[in-house]
Amino acid sequence: MSNSIIGKKKDGSSYKVLIIDDSLFFIKHLSNILEPQGFEITATAEDGEKGLEQYKTFYPNVDLVMLDITMPNVGGMETLKSILEFDKKAKVLMVSALGKDELIKEAILIGAKNFVIKPVEEEKIMPKIQQMLNEK
């Protein structure tokens, strides 16, 4: 079972992911980790405002949101609140270079399902994603 592809649902379709991050390099890096695992990158956005628009555009076909905390215009915490106001069942994984405990606690209190510190490596992020997708 451990060899199964994490990014595929039981029906064989792919989990759909929205990546919101101001770094195009990081979006590409995440895509390179997720796509070989069977995930489909449904959309990307470089700030929270565009990220929320993308979430609403593709809703309810977004299974997972990868959300950076520090971005121009609208930051990750505000975006997290907005996404959860729109869809309280949204599965959001916060990603940040800032490993500040207060930010991690705040994100979890707001409703983020988990948190990963950059640089993101496959072995660090996949167990967290798998756990989130298995939650009802």
C-alpha positions as CSV (number, residue, x, y, z in Angstrom):
1,M,0.0,0.0,0.0
2,S,2.9,2.4,0.7
3,N,3.8,2.2,-3.0
4,S,0.4,3.6,-4.0
5,I,0.4,7.0,-5.8
6,I,-0.7,9.6,-3.2
7,G,-2.2,12.0,-5.7
8,K,-4.9,9.6,-7.0
9,K,-8.3,9.1,-5.5
10,K,-9.9,5.7,-5.1
11,D,-11.8,6.2,-8.4
12,G,-8.4,6.9,-10.2
13,S,-8.9,10.6,-10.7
14,S,-6.3,13.0,-9.5
15,Y,-6.5,15.2,-6.4
16,K,-6.6,18.8,-7.6
17,V,-4.2,21.3,-6.1
18,L,-4.1,25.1,-6.0
19,I,-0.7,26.6,-5.3
20,I,-0.6,30.2,-4.0
21,D,2.9,31.6,-3.8
22,D,4.7,34.7,-5.0
23,S,7.7,32.6,-6.1
24,L,7.4,31.1,-9.6
25,F,10.5,29.0,-8.8
26,F,8.7,27.5,-5.7
27,I,5.5,26.9,-7.7
28,K,7.6,24.9,-10.2
29,H,9.4,23.1,-7.4
30,L,6.1,22.0,-5.8
31,S,4.7,21.0,-9.2
32,N,7.8,18.8,-9.7
33,I,7.1,17.1,-6.4
34,L,3.3,16.7,-6.7
35,E,2.8,15.8,-10.4
36,P,4.9,12.6,-10.4
37,Q,2.7,11.5,-7.4
38,G,-0.4,11.8,-9.6
39,F,-1.6,15.3,-8.4
40,E,-3.1,17.7,-10.9
41,I,-2.1,21.4,-10.5
42,T,-5.4,23.0,-11.2
43,A,-4.3,26.6,-10.8
44,T,-1.5,28.8,-9.4
45,A,-1.6,32.4,-8.2
46,E,1.2,34.8,-7.1
47,D,-0.8,36.5,-4.3
48,G,-3.7,36.0,-2.0
49,E,-6.2,38.1,-3.9
50,K,-5.7,36.1,-7.1
51,G,-5.5,32.9,-5.1
52,L,-8.9,33.4,-3.6
53,E,-10.3,34.2,-7.1
54,Q,-8.8,30.9,-8.4
55,Y,-10.3,29.0,-5.4
56,K,-13.7,30.4,-6.1
57,T,-13.3,29.8,-9.9
58,F,-12.5,26.1,-9.5
59,Y,-14.6,25.4,-6.4
60,P,-15.7,22.7,-5.5
61,N,-12.9,21.0,-7.6
62,V,-10.0,22.0,-5.4
63,D,-8.9,19.2,-3.0
64,L,-5.8,20.9,-1.5
65,V,-4.5,24.4,-1.3
66,M,-0.7,25.1,-0.8
67,L,-0.6,28.6,0.6
68,D,2.5,30.8,1.2
69,I,2.3,33.1,4.2
70,T,4.5,36.0,3.0
71,M,3.2,37.5,-0.3
72,P,2.6,40.9,-1.8
73,N,-0.8,42.6,-1.8
74,V,-2.8,40.0,0.2
75,G,-0.8,37.8,2.5
76,G,-1.3,34.2,3.4
77,M,-3.1,34.6,6.7
78,E,-5.7,36.9,5.2
79,T,-6.1,34.6,2.3
80,L,-6.5,31.6,4.6
81,K,-9.3,33.4,6.4
82,S,-11.0,34.3,3.1
83,I,-10.8,30.8,1.7
84,L,-12.2,29.3,4.9
85,E,-15.0,31.9,5.0
86,F,-16.0,30.8,1.5
87,D,-15.5,27.1,2.2
88,K,-15.1,26.0,5.8
89,K,-14.1,22.5,4.6
90,A,-11.1,23.7,2.5
91,K,-7.9,21.8,3.1
92,V,-5.1,24.3,3.3
93,L,-1.4,23.5,3.9
94,M,0.5,26.6,4.9
95,V,4.1,26.9,3.4
96,S,6.6,29.5,4.6
97,A,10.2,30.2,4.9
98,L,9.3,31.8,8.2
99,G,9.3,29.1,10.9
100,K,7.8,31.3,13.5
101,D,5.9,29.4,16.1
102,E,3.4,32.2,16.6
103,L,2.5,32.2,12.9
104,I,2.2,28.4,12.8
105,K,-0.1,28.5,15.8
106,E,-2.2,31.3,14.3
107,A,-2.5,29.5,11.0
108,I,-3.7,26.3,12.7
109,L,-6.1,28.3,15.0
110,I,-7.6,30.0,11.9
111,G,-8.1,26.6,10.3
112,A,-5.1,25.5,8.3
113,K,-4.8,21.7,8.3
114,N,-1.0,21.6,8.5
115,F,2.3,23.6,8.0
116,V,5.5,23.1,6.2
117,I,8.7,25.2,6.4
118,K,10.7,26.0,3.2
119,P,12.8,24.6,1.7
120,V,10.2,21.9,1.0
121,E,11.4,18.4,0.4
122,E,9.2,15.5,-0.9
123,E,9.8,13.4,2.2
124,K,8.8,16.2,4.5
125,I,5.6,17.3,2.6
126,M,4.1,14.0,1.3
127,P,3.2,12.5,4.7
128,K,1.5,15.8,5.7
129,I,-0.5,15.9,2.4
130,Q,-1.5,12.3,2.8
131,Q,-2.7,12.8,6.3
132,M,-4.8,15.9,5.2
133,L,-6.4,14.1,2.3
134,N,-7.3,11.1,4.5
135,E,-9.2,13.4,7.0
136,K,-12.9,13.6,6.6
